[in-house]
Amino acid sequence: MNLNKCCRCGCFYSSEGNVCPNCQPKDFNEIAKLKNYFDVNSNFDSIECISANTGITLKNLNRFLNQEEFSKFSNKFNSSGNIGIDL
């Protein structure tokens, strides 16, 4: 049995994915919130601004922006030189 460490809460679990089964609904909710934010807001200043407006932590935003579905947004951050992104 392989144990994984949850990227969100730090507990160990034996299923697949980056987060434990307890944190999966939280991730789905925050990813939906982030997608909605990007749909509604075409201009944003920084990752800190997104965090303040969505309530998603910087740690989780960085993790989400590393996912392929958000790569077009993370590339925008990289080219604009915003601070606070660990890509």
Buried (B, 14 or more C-beta within 10 A) or exposed (E): EEEBEBBBEEEEBEEEEBBBEEBBEEBEEBBEBBEEBBEEEEEBEBBBBBBEEBEBEBEBBBBBBBEEEBEEBBEEBEEEEBEBBEE
